[in-house]
Amino acid sequence: MGNQRHSGRVVVVTGAASGIGRATATRFAAEGARVVGCDVDTEGLAATLGIIQESGQQAQIVTGDVAAQSDIDRIVAALPGGRIDVLANVAGTMDYFLPVDEMDDATWDRVMGVNLTGVMRLCRAVLPAMRDAGHGAIVNVASIGALTGSTAGTAYVTSKHGLIGLTRSIAYLYAEDGIRCNAVCPGGVETNIGRTATPAVSWAYRRIEKAFATQVRIAQPDEIAALISWLSGDEASNVNGAVVTADGGWSA
Ligand SMILES: NC(=O)c1ccc[n+]([C@@H]2O[C@H](COP(=O)([O-])OP(=O)(O)OC[C@H]3O[C@@H](n4cnc5c(N)ncnc54)[C@H](O)[C@@H]3O)[C@@H](O)[C@H]2O)c1
């Protein structure tokens, strides 16, 4: 049966169709949680549900875009009994490694919408229920790109730096409500994010590649999911506003 640290809890996981989000949804389900998995990718979500069901657990899935308020409303409407114990904001998107002077507004708005504004909106939507309950845990998946400017384009780096600010603001303002909010900063992880990571400007990517060359190892998604689960659990009861690097020593 394994660790049942999230037994009975309602856990929302965004980006649950792939990579770190899928690993997080399946881990929480295995640890006893009632998972509500969300993603824009309906097929991938169904595959995640299949993995959870094959292991003998149940989950709910909601197809939705975290950048759209109407979809966030549907995610919140799907919460069993309106209850939420944990929110894992995992969904994220890349920016073609664009530098500022090559930035188009559509890329900027899309990346900020998914990686930052969507996270704020989902937090905004669930915090009232967490405050009423007197407890809750939020984990935001940032990136090593939240700590340095060298590993992605400007929109991604800016969105992930902003996510650290959002994390710390929530951690401080809601601590007295029994709510904790932490961020995880992975380095390279073997996922499908490369599909949205095609370099568009060769001179900028050549400079970014220099930072990639110092990477120590590529992690598996479950290594990040394990950290998200721990940060959401009671063993991390005094961990609030933390920015936890999980990059195998890359930034060290
Ligand atoms: N893989 C890495 O090397 C790495 C490194 C650092 C940080 N991250 C972060 O980890 C998180 C998860 O990414 P991953 O590596 O698992 O990539 P992934 O592409 O495998 O999974 C990301 C998921 O997010 C979903 N998604 C994208 N836009 C969405 C939207 N608007 N609404 C709902 N879902 C949406 C995608 O459909 C996909 O299923 C992201 O926030 C990413 O920035 C990844």
The ligand as a Tripos MOL2 file, in Angstrom:
@<TRIPOS>MOLECULE
LIG
   44    48     1     0     0
SMALL
NO_CHARGES

@<TRIPOS>ATOM
      1 N1         10.9840   19.2470  -17.7600 N.am      1 LIG1
      2 C1         11.8610   20.1160  -17.2940 C.2       1 LIG1
      3 O1         13.0640   20.0340  -17.5820 O.2       1 LIG1
      4 C2         11.4040   21.2180  -16.3650 C.ar      1 LIG1
      5 C3         12.3680   21.9740  -15.7030 C.ar      1 LIG1
      6 C4         11.9670   22.9970  -14.8390 C.ar      1 LIG1
      7 C5         10.6300   23.2560  -14.6540 C.ar      1 LIG1
      8 N2          9.7010   22.5190  -15.3300 N.ar      1 LIG1
      9 C6          8.2960   22.8460  -15.0890 C.3       1 LIG1
     10 O2          7.5990   21.6660  -14.7580 O.3       1 LIG1
     11 C7          6.2190   21.8560  -15.0640 C.3       1 LIG1
     12 C8          5.6970   20.5960  -15.7530 C.3       1 LIG1
     13 O3          6.3080   20.4890  -17.0230 O.3       1 LIG1
     14 P1          6.8100   19.0960  -17.6080 P.3       1 LIG1
     15 O4          8.2660   19.1770  -17.7340 O.co2     1 LIG1
     16 O5          6.1800   17.9890  -16.8950 O.co2     1 LIG1
     17 O6          6.2570   19.2400  -19.1130 O.3       1 LIG1
     18 P2          5.1530   18.4620  -19.9250 P.3       1 LIG1
     19 O7          5.0450   19.2010  -21.2080 O.co2     1 LIG1
     20 O8          5.4720   17.0100  -19.9760 O.co2     1 LIG1
     21 O9          3.8290   18.6850  -19.0660 O.3       1 LIG1
     22 C9          3.2280   19.9520  -18.9710 C.3       1 LIG1
     23 C10         1.7280   19.7680  -18.9980 C.3       1 LIG1
     24 O10         1.1120   21.0540  -18.8290 O.3       1 LIG1
     25 C11        -0.0060   21.0750  -19.7010 C.3       1 LIG1
     26 N3         -0.3980   22.4320  -20.0080 N.ar      1 LIG1
     27 C12         0.2710   23.3290  -20.7720 C.ar      1 LIG1
     28 N4         -0.4400   24.4490  -20.8750 N.ar      1 LIG1
     29 C13        -1.5670   24.2560  -20.1530 C.ar      1 LIG1
     30 C14        -2.6940   25.0610  -19.8790 C.ar      1 LIG1
     31 N5         -2.8180   26.2810  -20.4000 N.pl3     1 LIG1
     32 N6         -3.6610   24.5720  -19.0760 N.ar      1 LIG1
     33 C15        -3.5720   23.3220  -18.5840 C.ar      1 LIG1
     34 N7         -2.5410   22.5120  -18.8260 N.ar      1 LIG1
     35 C16        -1.5540   22.9820  -19.6020 C.ar      1 LIG1
     36 C17         0.4610   20.3370  -20.9410 C.3       1 LIG1
     37 O11        -0.6260   19.9210  -21.7680 O.3       1 LIG1
     38 C18         1.2300   19.1930  -20.3290 C.3       1 LIG1
     39 O12         0.4080   18.0670  -20.1060 O.3       1 LIG1
     40 C19         6.1240   23.1200  -15.8900 C.3       1 LIG1
     41 O13         5.6260   24.1660  -15.0770 O.3       1 LIG1
     42 C20         7.5510   23.3890  -16.2890 C.3       1 LIG1
     43 O14         7.8030   24.7500  -16.5130 O.3       1 LIG1
     44 C21        10.0580   21.4980  -16.1710 C.ar      1 LIG1
@<TRIPOS>BOND
     1     1     2 1
     2     2     3 2
     3     2     4 1
     4     4     5 ar
     5     4    44 ar
     6     5     6 ar
     7     6     7 ar
     8     7     8 ar
     9     8     9 1
    10     8    44 ar
    11     9    10 1
    12     9    42 1
    13    10    11 1
    14    11    12 1
    15    11    40 1
    16    12    13 1
    17    13    14 1
    18    14    15 2
    19    14    16 1
    20    14    17 1
    21    17    18 1
    22    18    19 2
    23    18    20 1
    24    18    21 1
    25    21    22 1
    26    22    23 1
    27    23    24 1
    28    23    38 1
    29    24    25 1
    30    25    26 1
    31    25    36 1
    32    26    27 ar
    33    26    35 ar
    34    27    28 ar
    35    28    29 ar
    36    29    30 ar
    37    29    35 ar
    38    30    31 1
    39    30    32 ar
    40    32    33 ar
    41    33    34 ar
    42    34    35 ar
    43    36    37 1
    44    36    38 1
    45    38    39 1
    46    40    41 1
    47    40    42 1
    48    42    43 1
@<TRIPOS>SUBSTRUCTURE
     1 LIG1         1 GROUP 0 **** ****
